[in-house]
Structure formats: C-alpha cells, structure tokens
Amino acid sequence: MNKPNRRIDIIDHTRTVFKSISWRVVATLTTMTIVYLFTKEIFLSIGVGLVEVIAKILFYYLHERIWNKIKFGKKDHPLSDIPVNRKLEPQDREVIVKKLKDLGYID
C-alpha cells in the first residue's frame, strides 16, 4: 500500500504579498485590454488599470488572509500543538526523522 507524502506548509505574509502582485499583473493587463477593446481609449485603459490594480491587490490580500484562518478543507498536523522556540537544525531533523521511523510513523 502506498502511503501519501505529507508536507506542512507555513504561509507567511511575504508570500501572500508576492502572490497577490503576480496575479494582479496578469489580471490588470487583462482588464486594460478589455477596456481598450471596448473604448479604443488607451489613456482610459491605463487609468482604469491603475485604479483597479491598487484596489484589487488590497482586496485579494485580505481575502487570502481570511481564507488562511478558515479551517474548512484543512487538517491540523498532529504535532501542531507543540510550541517550537527556534528553527529546526538539520542534525535535529535527522534525530526526529529517525525516531519517527523507529516508532513506525514513517517508512
């Protein structure tokens, strides 16, 4: 039987900001193109794009952060209630992986 490979992702605010910006570039160019196709006004298209990009980055960021707080569709990691005071060192990780193998939690 194949066991699933599980990861724990920690999503910080910086990642959310960069993800928001990259999406906004694509979406704003799409909006500007649509406005231009309807109006044939390049300056109107640019103006709409500038207003739209600022408003939608803010709303997307807030939307992403709210969804990160919602438990729907997420599963808690069984060790998530253990407070960790510092970054895991490579040699400590090896000890933990060995112990999990010894206890039968991983192959």
C-alpha positions in Angstrom: 0.0 0.0 0.0 1.4 3.4 -1.0 1.5 5.9 1.9 0.9 9.6 1.0 3.7 12.0 1.2 2.6 14.8 3.6 4.1 18.2 3.9 3.5 21.0 6.3 3.3 24.4 4.6 3.8 27.6 6.5 2.4 30.5 4.5 3.7 33.9 5.6 2.6 37.4 4.7 5.5 38.0 2.3 4.5 35.0 0.1 0.9 36.3 0.1 2.0 39.7 -1.0 4.2 38.4 -3.9 1.4 36.0 -5.0 -1.1 38.9 -5.0 1.2 41.1 -7.0 1.9 38.5 -9.7 -1.8 37.7 -10.1 -2.6 41.4 -10.3 -0.2 42.0 -13.1 -1.9 39.4 -15.2 -5.4 40.5 -14.2 -4.8 44.2 -14.7 -3.3 43.6 -18.1 -6.5 41.7 -18.9 -8.7 44.5 -17.6 -6.8 47.1 -19.5 -7.1 45.1 -22.7 -10.8 44.7 -22.3 -11.3 48.4 -21.6 -9.3 49.2 -24.7 -11.2 46.8 -26.9 -14.5 48.4 -25.8 -13.4 52.1 -25.9 -10.3 52.3 -28.1 -9.1 54.8 -25.5 -5.5 54.0 -24.3 -5.4 56.6 -21.5 -8.8 55.4 -20.2 -7.5 51.8 -20.2 -4.4 52.8 -18.3 -6.4 54.9 -15.8 -8.8 52.0 -15.1 -5.9 49.6 -14.8 -4.1 51.8 -12.2 -7.2 52.2 -10.0 -8.1 48.6 -10.4 -4.6 47.2 -9.5 -4.4 49.1 -6.2 -7.9 48.2 -5.1 -7.7 44.6 -6.1 -4.3 43.9 -4.5 -5.7 45.1 -1.2 -8.9 43.0 -1.5 -7.0 39.9 -2.7 -4.6 40.1 0.2 -7.4 40.4 2.7 -9.3 37.6 1.0 -6.2 35.3 1.1 -5.5 36.1 4.8 -9.2 35.4 5.8 -9.2 32.1 3.9 -5.9 31.1 5.7 -7.8 31.5 9.0 -10.7 29.3 7.9 -10.4 25.7 8.9 -12.7 24.4 6.0 -10.7 21.9 4.0 -7.6 22.0 6.2 -6.4 19.3 8.6 -4.4 20.0 11.7 -1.0 18.5 11.9 -0.8 16.1 14.8 2.2 17.9 16.2 0.8 21.4 15.6 0.0 22.0 19.3 3.7 21.6 20.3 5.3 25.1 20.7 8.6 25.4 18.9 11.0 28.1 20.1 13.6 28.1 17.3 14.2 27.0 13.7 14.9 23.2 13.4 18.5 22.4 12.9 19.5 19.8 10.2 21.0 17.4 12.8 17.9 17.7 15.0 15.7 16.9 12.0 17.7 13.8 11.4 17.1 12.7 15.0 13.4 13.4 14.8 13.0 11.5 11.4 14.9 8.5 12.9 12.7 8.5 16.0 9.5 8.7 13.8 10.8 5.8 11.8 11.6 3.8 14.9 8.1 4.4 16.2 6.5 3.3 12.9 5.1 6.7 11.9 7.1 6.9 8.6 8.9 4.4 6.4 
